[in-house]
Amino acid sequence: MSAADFRKLADLFPNETVTHSYVQDLALPAVDGKSPGIFALVTLDNGLDHSKPTTLGPATLVELGTVLEGLKERAARGEIVGVGVTGKPHFLVAGADLSTVKSLSGREHGLWMAQLGHEAYSALANLGVPSFAFINGLALGGGLEIALQSTYRTVSTGAGALALPEAFIGLIPGWGGVYILPRLIGPENAVKVMIENPLSNNRTLTGPQAYQLGVADALFEPADFVEQSLAWASKVIAGAVTPERPNAVDPSAPEVAERWAGAVAAGRAFVEAKTSNASPAPAKVLDVLEANRTISQAESAELECETLADLMQTDEFRSTVYAFLDLVQRRSKRPAGAPDRKLARPVTKIGVVGAGLMASQLALLFARQLKVPVVMTDIDQARVDKGVAYVHAEVERLLEKKRITADAANRTRALVTGSVSKEAFADADFVIEAVFEELSVKKQVFKEVEAIVSPDCILATNTSSLSVTAMAEGLAHPERLVGFHFFNPVAVMPLLEIVRAPKTEDAVLATAFELAKGLKKSAVLVKDAPAFVVNRILLRLMGEVTAAFDEGTPAEVADNALREMGLPMTPFTLGAMVGLPVAQHVQESLHAAFGDRFPVSRNLQTLIDNGVKSIWAPAPGADGKPSVPAETLALLSFGTSPSTGEEVLRRTQDALAEEIALMLDEGVVAGPEDIDLCMILGAGWPMFLGGITPYLDRVGASERVNGRKFLAAGVASAPA
């Protein structure tokens, strides 16, 4: 590849937001009374505010490489003694421009993009003078690899989100990270950063954590981070400081070779457990890591480029970018159908009906995030006291883990109170119920609350499956009722299904969406339909697997048939976690609404009637695999038409394709994108599958059942 070829690639993307490389010459601080010389500091900046992260597209990389080549020439002439790279406030670089990468047409252009990154970074690694990365903020993927290609690195204590998340987005760290990182911090730590963290909800490192691992050589406070970094660089160049790297390894050492193999094996086991190998990228990361222990960096770079070029052409990668960029990063911030936020009403006090576990979680979330008074009520003082005590205990736990300050803990505890009288809601602006999932109970609650609250107070239900419209019947002001469905655990799950009943007014909806934003949740507008989105899809899935079990399919076959979907847990494990009575109750409501598409299992009812909490035994068998206790099997009756795992998988795929098409026809949500967003954020549906509809499109279920795909070509797949 020539420079002209790289510029030709850049010309294909005239709308790229270019991150420019601005150079400033600085006299380094004196060491022992003498400055080592002139230092060139490169600042990466796209000229936009912190809401627009700096990224690496083709034109950005061409400019960076050109600037670094110029600095290499200056270094050869003795004009500079070192080069540093830092970023605009809050960012080093947020990584490759995924919109550009996704739209690369053909493998050749993907290969060029990979080679272009190596070309630019190679200049940084071979300047002829020491290079330094001053990690002042977020550094993801190619952004962190810029730092890794530097000779030395400093990091700010205020820097957050340092990571190599490529396994999460369907790629590999392809610009040297997979080669450099294990040598710098050891293979075990490298697997943690490149495999375990990305596949654990895309976990990232803080500045102090990166320093502790050995990713950075020095740690400084954010207030004068660049000044401190320059002073440290001056000492390094002058020979007054030699960085220690206790986690660094020599891959040729026999003991390191053994550790390397062990780390790769552990990584493969982790990938299998987390994804059932449903995505190709994590395995490719480990393949390259395994190979590069015994090859040169140049050979590894060639392998990285070829692997990246292949992965960029996969539908798994395109689906991941669709899920991560188009849905989680964009659509979740601009919910389809949400009213004008200017219609939202102020909320200065919140009431929670109930003081059980869900209600207590809600009270804690409201107080902690919205910082407004929250009052819980229940039928007796003991329940109220237990709910308030739960909130106080959780606040104490957060304090012990240093997740909040002592002042914040005191404020949060003071905001949450309890009462046995709903009169406590008289001055509330928003009251949500979290009581038993029974329509008559909820209707009675709202009747009592409406008699107390002001005419403008919004009423909300946390129901997971019941009709919001039916709850509003009999209310004097049905237009004030809205569904506000959280997922458990409340503090962790990011989705809120906001349910609009026929009479719900826009101001109520707008307030609900503003509250969701304040709670740091992603809200999706949902039509009032049985079980809304997530539970309807999950119960259809679980119903198919349970039906196959009832028909005589062995438990281990039925429960493991969906492994290629890469779901966070098997259907039987999910049922036990939710609670069999709860799952059966929702299934019964769906059966009443939709008939035999949602069969009610007599076997599950038998387990519930006998107090059995799970089909599986509490502990694995002698072979380490789950087993069904003999006494549980003795309770159950089975049909005589067992299925294979492949048959269970196909019938479930087809059932999901049918149900989602029906939901879209019914107008439950605005489009398939909202179905995918709900399943990713509310059910942990794998990001690397792109959500549920791209998966069903890929495996052919959409066309088998509906005669068409859910998404157009190029959205989460190759362009037509």
TAVENRA-V191895 format. One record per backbone hydrogen bond with DSSP energy under -0.5 kcal/mol. CO is the residue of the C=O (numbers start at 0). NH is the residue of the N-H. E is the energy in kcal/mol with one decimal. If there is no record, write none. Layout:
{{CO & NH & E} {CO & NH & E}}
This chain:
{{1 & 5 & -2.0} {2 & 6 & -2.2} {3 & 7 & -2.0} {4 & 8 & -1.9} {5 & 9 & -2.2} {6 & 10 & -2.1} {7 & 11 & -0.6} {8 & 11 & -1.2} {9 & 12 & -1.8} {12 & 15 & -1.6} {15 & 17 & -1.1} {17 & 19 & -0.8} {19 & 21 & -0.7} {19 & 44 & -2.1} {21 & 42 & -3.0} {23 & 40 & -3.1} {25 & 27 & -0.6} {25 & 38 & -3.3} {28 & 35 & -0.5} {30 & 33 & -1.1} {33 & 30 & -3.0} {36 & 27 & -2.5} {37 & 80 & -2.9} {37 & 81 & -0.7} {38 & 25 & -2.7} {38 & 40 & -0.6} {39 & 41 & -0.6} {39 & 83 & -2.8} {40 & 23 & -1.9} {40 & 42 & -0.6} {41 & 43 & -0.5} {41 & 85 & -2.7} {42 & 21 & -2.5} {42 & 44 & -0.6} {43 & 87 & -1.4} {44 & 19 & -2.2} {48 & 51 & -2.1} {50 & 52 & -0.5} {53 & 93 & -3.1} {54 & 56 & -0.7} {55 & 96 & -2.0} {56 & 60 & -2.4} {57 & 61 & -2.4} {58 & 62 & -2.4} {59 & 63 & -2.6} {60 & 64 & -2.8} {61 & 65 & -2.3} {62 & 66 & -2.6} {63 & 67 & -2.5} {64 & 68 & -2.2} {65 & 69 & -1.9} {66 & 70 & -2.0} {67 & 71 & -2.2} {68 & 72 & -1.8} {69 & 73 & -1.9} {70 & 74 & -2.5} {71 & 75 & -2.1} {72 & 76 & -1.3} {73 & 78 & -2.4} {73 & 79 & -0.5} {74 & 77 & -1.4} {80 & 129 & -0.6} {81 & 39 & -2.3} {82 & 131 & -2.8} {83 & 41 & -3.6} {84 & 133 & -3.0} {85 & 43 & -2.5} {87 & 90 & -2.2} {89 & 137 & -2.3} {92 & 139 & -1.9} {94 & 55 & -2.0} {95 & 97 & -1.1} {96 & 100 & -2.3} {97 & 101 & -2.9} {98 & 102 & -1.2} {100 & 103 & -1.1} {103 & 105 & -0.9} {105 & 109 & -1.4} {106 & 110 & -2.6} {107 & 111 & -2.4} {108 & 112 & -2.3} {109 & 113 & -2.1} {110 & 114 & -2.7} {111 & 115 & -2.8} {112 & 116 & -1.8} {113 & 117 & -1.6} {114 & 118 & -2.5} {115 & 119 & -2.4} {116 & 120 & -2.6} {117 & 121 & -2.4} {118 & 122 & -1.1} {119 & 123 & -1.1} {120 & 124 & -1.9} {121 & 125 & -1.0} {123 & 126 & -0.6} {129 & 82 & -1.9} {130 & 150 & -0.5} {130 & 151 & -2.1} {131 & 84 & -2.2} {131 & 133 & -0.5} {132 & 134 & -0.8} {132 & 153 & -2.7} {133 & 135 & -1.4} {134 & 155 & -2.2} {137 & 91 & -3.2} {137 & 92 & -1.0} {138 & 162 & -2.0} {139 & 142 & -3.0} {140 & 144 & -2.1} {141 & 145 & -1.4} {142 & 146 & -1.0} {143 & 147 & -2.3} {144 & 148 & -2.1} {145 & 149 & -0.6} {146 & 149 & -1.1} {151 & 132 & -2.1} {152 & 216 & -2.7} {152 & 217 & -1.0} {153 & 134 & -2.9} {154 & 219 & -2.1} {155 & 158 & -1.3} {158 & 206 & -2.4} {160 & 138 & -1.7} {160 & 162 & -0.5} {161 & 204 & -2.7} {162 & 140 & -1.9} {164 & 167 & -1.5} {164 & 168 & -1.1} {165 & 169 & -0.6} {165 & 170 & -2.9} {171 & 173 & -1.5} {172 & 177 & -1.1} {175 & 178 & -0.7} {175 & 179 & -2.7} {176 & 180 & -2.3} {178 & 182 & -0.7} {179 & 183 & -1.7} {180 & 184 & -2.8} {181 & 185 & -1.4} {182 & 248 & -2.2} {185 & 189 & -2.1} {186 & 190 & -2.2} {187 & 191 & -1.8} {188 & 192 & -2.3} {189 & 193 & -3.0} {190 & 194 & -2.4} {190 & 195 & -2.0} {191 & 196 & -3.0} {192 & 163 & -0.6} {194 & 198 & -2.1} {196 & 199 & -1.4} {196 & 202 & -2.3} {197 & 201 & -1.4} {204 & 161 & -2.3} {205 & 209 & -2.5} {206 & 210 & -2.3} {207 & 211 & -2.4} {208 & 212 & -2.0} {209 & 213 & -1.2} {209 & 214 & -2.2} {209 & 215 & -0.8} {217 & 154 & -2.0} {219 & 156 & -2.5} {220 & 223 & -0.5} {221 & 224 & -1.3} {223 & 227 & -2.7} {224 & 228 & -2.6} {225 & 229 & -2.6} {226 & 230 & -2.1} {227 & 231 & -2.3} {228 & 232 & -2.8} {229 & 233 & -2.3} {230 & 234 & -1.6} {231 & 235 & -2.2} {232 & 236 & -2.8} {233 & 237 & -2.1} {234 & 238 & -0.6} {234 & 239 & -2.2} {234 & 240 & -1.3} {235 & 238 & -1.0} {244 & 247 & -1.4} {248 & 250 & -0.6} {249 & 252 & -2.0} {252 & 256 & -2.3} {253 & 257 & -1.7} {254 & 258 & -1.9} {255 & 259 & -3.2} {256 & 260 & -2.2} {257 & 261 & -2.2} {258 & 262 & -2.6} {259 & 263 & -2.3} {260 & 264 & -2.4} {261 & 265 & -2.5} {262 & 266 & -2.3} {263 & 267 & -2.3} {264 & 268 & -2.1} {265 & 269 & -2.2} {266 & 270 & -2.5} {267 & 271 & -2.3} {268 & 272 & -2.3} {269 & 273 & -2.5} {270 & 274 & -3.0} {270 & 275 & -0.6} {270 & 276 & -0.8} {271 & 275 & -1.6} {274 & 277 & -1.7} {278 & 282 & -0.5} {279 & 283 & -1.6} {280 & 284 & -2.3} {281 & 285 & -1.9} {282 & 286 & -2.2} {283 & 287 & -2.5} {284 & 288 & -2.4} {285 & 289 & -2.6} {286 & 290 & -2.2} {287 & 291 & -2.5} {289 & 292 & -0.7} {290 & 293 & -1.3} {295 & 299 & -2.4} {296 & 300 & -2.5} {297 & 301 & -1.9} {298 & 302 & -2.1} {299 & 303 & -3.0} {300 & 304 & -2.5} {301 & 305 & -2.2} {302 & 306 & -2.4} {303 & 307 & -2.9} {304 & 308 & -2.6} {305 & 309 & -1.8} {306 & 310 & -2.6} {307 & 311 & -2.6} {309 & 312 & -1.2} {310 & 313 & -1.7} {313 & 317 & -1.9} {314 & 318 & -2.7} {315 & 319 & -2.0} {316 & 320 & -2.4} {317 & 321 & -2.2} {318 & 322 & -2.5} {319 & 323 & -3.3} {320 & 324 & -2.7} {320 & 325 & -1.2} {321 & 326 & -1.5} {322 & 327 & -2.7} {323 & 328 & -1.6} {324 & 329 & -0.6} {325 & 330 & -2.1} {326 & 331 & -2.7} {329 & 332 & -1.1} {329 & 333 & -0.9} {330 & 333 & -0.8} {334 & 337 & -1.5} {339 & 342 & -2.1} {340 & 343 & -1.7} {345 & 347 & -0.5} {347 & 372 & -0.8} {348 & 428 & -2.4} {348 & 429 & -1.1} {349 & 374 & -2.2} {350 & 431 & -2.7} {351 & 353 & -0.7} {351 & 376 & -1.9} {352 & 433 & -2.5} {355 & 359 & -2.7} {356 & 360 & -2.2} {357 & 361 & -2.3} {358 & 362 & -2.5} {359 & 363 & -2.2} {360 & 364 & -2.3} {361 & 365 & -2.9} {362 & 366 & -2.4} {363 & 367 & -2.7} {364 & 368 & -2.6} {364 & 369 & -0.5} {365 & 369 & -2.1} {365 & 370 & -0.8} {366 & 370 & -0.8} {372 & 349 & -2.5} {373 & 416 & -2.5} {374 & 351 & -2.7} {375 & 418 & -2.4} {376 & 353 & -2.6} {379 & 383 & -1.9} {380 & 384 & -3.2} {381 & 385 & -2.1} {382 & 386 & -2.2} {383 & 387 & -2.4} {384 & 388 & -2.5} {385 & 389 & -2.0} {386 & 390 & -1.8} {387 & 391 & -2.4} {388 & 392 & -2.5} {389 & 393 & -2.5} {390 & 394 & -2.3} {391 & 395 & -2.2} {392 & 396 & -2.1} {393 & 397 & -2.3} {394 & 398 & -2.1} {395 & 399 & -2.5} {396 & 400 & -1.8} {397 & 402 & -2.9} {397 & 403 & -0.8} {398 & 401 & -1.3} {404 & 408 & -2.3} {405 & 409 & -2.4} {406 & 410 & -2.4} {407 & 411 & -2.5} {408 & 412 & -2.5} {409 & 413 & -2.0} {410 & 414 & -1.4} {411 & 415 & -0.9} {412 & 415 & -0.8} {414 & 373 & -2.9} {414 & 416 & -0.6} {416 & 375 & -2.4} {418 & 377 & -1.0} {420 & 423 & -1.5} {421 & 424 & -2.3} {422 & 425 & -1.8} {424 & 427 & -2.1} {428 & 457 & -2.5} {429 & 350 & -2.7} {430 & 459 & -2.8} {431 & 352 & -2.6} {432 & 461 & -1.4} {435 & 437 & -2.5} {437 & 441 & -2.2} {438 & 442 & -2.6} {439 & 443 & -1.9} {440 & 444 & -2.0} {441 & 445 & -2.4} {442 & 446 & -2.1} {443 & 447 & -2.1} {444 & 448 & -2.5} {445 & 449 & -2.8} {446 & 450 & -1.0} {448 & 451 & -1.9} {448 & 452 & -2.4} {453 & 456 & -1.3} {457 & 430 & -2.7} {458 & 481 & -2.0} {459 & 432 & -2.2} {460 & 483 & -3.4} {464 & 530 & -1.2} {466 & 470 & -1.5} {467 & 471 & -1.6} {468 & 472 & -0.7} {469 & 472 & -0.7} {471 & 474 & -2.1} {474 & 477 & -0.6} {476 & 479 & -1.8} {477 & 480 & -1.5} {478 & 504 & -2.1} {479 & 458 & -1.8} {481 & 460 & -1.8} {482 & 498 & -1.7} {483 & 485 & -0.7} {484 & 496 & -2.1} {488 & 491 & -1.2} {488 & 492 & -2.6} {493 & 521 & -3.4} {495 & 497 & -0.8} {495 & 523 & -2.2} {496 & 484 & -2.6} {496 & 498 & -0.7} {497 & 499 & -0.5} {497 & 525 & -3.1} {498 & 482 & -2.4} {498 & 500 & -0.7} {499 & 527 & -1.3} {500 & 503 & -1.3} {504 & 508 & -1.9} {505 & 509 & -3.2} {506 & 510 & -2.0} {507 & 511 & -2.1} {508 & 512 & -2.5} {509 & 513 & -2.1} {510 & 514 & -2.6} {511 & 515 & -2.3} {512 & 516 & -2.1} {513 & 517 & -2.3} {514 & 518 & -2.1} {515 & 520 & -2.7} {516 & 519 & -1.4} {520 & 522 & -0.6} {521 & 495 & -2.2} {523 & 497 & -2.3} {525 & 499 & -2.4} {526 & 528 & -1.1} {528 & 531 & -2.5} {530 & 534 & -0.7} {530 & 535 & -1.0} {532 & 536 & -2.2} {533 & 537 & -2.8} {534 & 538 & -2.5} {535 & 539 & -1.6} {536 & 540 & -2.3} {537 & 541 & -3.2} {538 & 542 & -2.2} {539 & 543 & -1.8} {540 & 544 & -1.8} {541 & 545 & -2.7} {542 & 546 & -2.3} {543 & 547 & -2.0} {544 & 548 & -2.0} {545 & 549 & -2.7} {546 & 550 & -1.8} {547 & 552 & -2.3} {548 & 551 & -1.5} {549 & 638 & -2.6} {550 & 640 & -2.3} {553 & 556 & -0.6} {553 & 557 & -2.7} {554 & 558 & -2.9} {555 & 559 & -0.9} {556 & 560 & -0.6} {557 & 560 & -0.7} {559 & 562 & -1.4} {561 & 564 & -2.1} {562 & 565 & -2.1} {569 & 573 & -2.6} {570 & 574 & -2.5} {571 & 575 & -1.9} {572 & 576 & -2.1} {573 & 577 & -2.8} {574 & 578 & -2.1} {578 & 582 & -2.5} {579 & 583 & -2.7} {580 & 584 & -2.2} {581 & 585 & -2.2} {582 & 586 & -2.3} {583 & 587 & -2.4} {584 & 588 & -1.7} {585 & 589 & -2.2} {586 & 590 & -2.5} {587 & 591 & -2.3} {588 & 592 & -1.4} {589 & 593 & -3.3} {590 & 594 & -2.4} {593 & 596 & -0.8} {594 & 597 & -2.0} {595 & 598 & -0.6} {598 & 600 & -0.6} {600 & 604 & -1.7} {601 & 605 & -2.2} {602 & 606 & -2.2} {603 & 607 & -2.5} {604 & 608 & -2.8} {605 & 609 & -1.4} {606 & 611 & -2.7} {607 & 610 & -1.7} {620 & 623 & -2.1} {624 & 620 & -3.3} {626 & 616 & -3.2} {626 & 628 & -0.6} {628 & 631 & -0.6} {628 & 632 & -2.2} {629 & 633 & -2.1} {630 & 634 & -0.5} {631 & 634 & -1.2} {631 & 635 & -0.7} {632 & 635 & -1.1} {643 & 647 & -2.2} {644 & 648 & -2.4} {645 & 649 & -2.4} {646 & 650 & -2.4} {647 & 651 & -2.0} {648 & 652 & -2.7} {649 & 653 & -2.6} {650 & 654 & -2.1} {651 & 655 & -2.5} {652 & 656 & -2.3} {653 & 657 & -2.2} {654 & 658 & -2.6} {655 & 659 & -2.5} {656 & 660 & -1.8} {657 & 661 & -2.1} {658 & 662 & -2.4} {659 & 663 & -2.3} {660 & 664 & -2.3} {661 & 665 & -2.1} {662 & 666 & -0.6} {662 & 667 & -2.4} {663 & 666 & -0.8} {667 & 526 & -3.0} {670 & 673 & -1.2} {670 & 674 & -1.1} {671 & 675 & -2.5} {672 & 676 & -2.5} {673 & 677 & -2.4} {674 & 678 & -2.2} {675 & 679 & -2.4} {676 & 680 & -2.5} {677 & 681 & -2.6} {678 & 682 & -1.2} {678 & 684 & -2.6} {679 & 683 & -0.6} {680 & 493 & -0.5} {680 & 494 & -0.8} {685 & 688 & -1.2} {685 & 690 & -1.2} {686 & 689 & -1.6} {690 & 694 & -0.8} {691 & 695 & -2.3} {692 & 696 & -2.2} {693 & 697 & -2.5} {694 & 698 & -2.3} {695 & 700 & -1.0} {695 & 701 & -1.5} {696 & 699 & -0.8} {699 & 703 & -2.3} {700 & 704 & -2.4} {701 & 705 & -2.7} {701 & 706 & -0.6} {701 & 707 & -0.9} {702 & 706 & -0.9} {711 & 714 & -1.9} {711 & 715 & -0.6} {717 & 713 & -0.6}}
